[in-house]
Amino acid sequence: MIDLRSDTVTRPTEAMLESMREATLGDDSRDGDPTVMRLEALAAERTGKEAAAFMPSGTMANLVALLTHASRGGEVLLEQGSHTLYAEFGGITAVAGLMYRGIPGARGAMNVNALREALRPATTRHQMGTALVYMETTHNRAGGAVLPLVHMEAVHALARENNIPVHTDGARLFNAAAALRVDARRVAQHTDSVCFCISKGLSAPVGSLLCGSRAFIERARAFRRMLGGNMRQAGPLAAAGIVALETMIERLAEDHRTARRLAEALHRIDASLCDPADAETNIVRVDVRKSGRHAMQWSADLKTKGVLVAPADPHALRFVTHRHVTPADVDAAVNAFAELWRHH
Ligand SMILES: Cc1ncc(COP(=O)(O)O)c(C=O)c1O
């Protein structure tokens, strides 16, 4: 099977498995787990933030960020296709007790004028104040689109002028940095807090890091506990994360090249499927509308040909490249797709 459903399918490397076996352990919620502390220090350093907290998932990292930044009843402004609105089961309202307003955007970047108009510096007797501005890079539903640094800077400046904090869901932060050819710190400097996942293209089995100021992370640890996210002897997971940060970031550009190869080949089959210029990182969104068939049918048919892809919505498939997908796999997947496309 050629598995293009997600970069979360990546298996830990041999070096990760070895470091997991040898990890020094402690109780993360008592005296601390030394390996977790090392991972957190490394994550803070890599994002240029003062501190970081290890979280079981990206979903929890985002939820903890919402709880830590914003008080109940406030409003969160974020791009309308954000992962947290589509795929995090409403934690933003159900758990954090926040309202949200989806801001229209292009390629995952909020329209800054629309953001400015939606922003309310304070709660008044008539209007709920903005509690948080929230970005996502790379942007999942926008096909791995990278927020331009000037956009992030503008959003951050606008929020700051109004004393509103900014959180960024950087589940694939290092993919964004690789695509921009900058250090991840350059991306993270335009947000007060950022989270990233080690469980995706970086190939560690589990976990995400939430990074921000020391005071923010201290409070975040309390909310993590509230959500049941204390992990005790999490050293083995953190050990894999350390190897991920030390050895797996450099190779992400390879996944981007593979994705571009895929997008170009699909574009040659039919230009309506995707625009190769949109394949900025490791996600390719493929529009199958022209076939008149549901994305679920496409993924079921591709499966019979040994290719796994995820439907992104009724008309689109999501192909994600990662460490286990070679250029030859991409060519095989494209051939399978081309056969079905001709048939339908
Ligand atoms: C942009 C984005 N944010 C958050 C998450 C959630 O991460 P997790 O699956 O670790 O909860 C994902 C997962 O795919 C994602 O793509």
The ligand as an SDF file (V2000), in Angstrom:
LIG
                    3D

 16 16  0  0  0  0  0  0  0  0999 V2000
   -3.2120   21.9790   11.3370 C   0  0  0  0  0  0  0  0  0  0  0  0
   -3.4350   20.9330   12.3690 C   0  0  0  0  0  0  0  0  0  0  0  0
   -3.6290   21.2990   13.6320 N   0  0  0  0  0  0  0  0  0  0  0  0
   -3.8230   20.4060   14.6040 C   0  0  0  0  0  0  0  0  0  0  0  0
   -3.8210   19.0520   14.3360 C   0  0  0  0  0  0  0  0  0  0  0  0
   -4.1230   18.1000   15.4460 C   0  0  0  0  0  0  0  0  0  0  0  0
   -3.0700   17.2750   15.8030 O   0  0  0  0  0  0  0  0  0  0  0  0
   -3.3590   15.9190   16.5880 P   0  0  0  0  0  0  0  0  0  0  0  0
   -3.8460   14.9400   15.5660 O   0  0  0  0  0  0  0  0  0  0  0  0
   -2.0260   15.5580   17.1700 O   0  0  0  0  0  0  0  0  0  0  0  0
   -4.3820   16.1880   17.6340 O   0  0  0  0  0  0  0  0  0  0  0  0
   -3.6280   18.6150   13.0260 C   0  0  0  0  0  0  0  0  0  0  0  0
   -3.6450   17.1810   12.7260 C   0  0  0  0  0  0  0  0  0  0  0  0
   -3.7360   16.7380   11.6040 O   0  0  0  0  0  0  0  0  0  0  0  0
   -3.4350   19.5810   12.0150 C   0  0  0  0  0  0  0  0  0  0  0  0
   -3.2630   19.2260   10.7380 O   0  0  0  0  0  0  0  0  0  0  0  0
  1  2  1  0
  2  3  1  0
  2 15  2  0
  3  4  2  0
  4  5  1  0
  5  6  1  0
  5 12  2  0
  6  7  1  0
  7  8  1  0
  8  9  2  0
  8 10  1  0
  8 11  1  0
 12 13  1  0
 12 15  1  0
 13 14  2  0
 15 16  1  0
M  END
$$$$
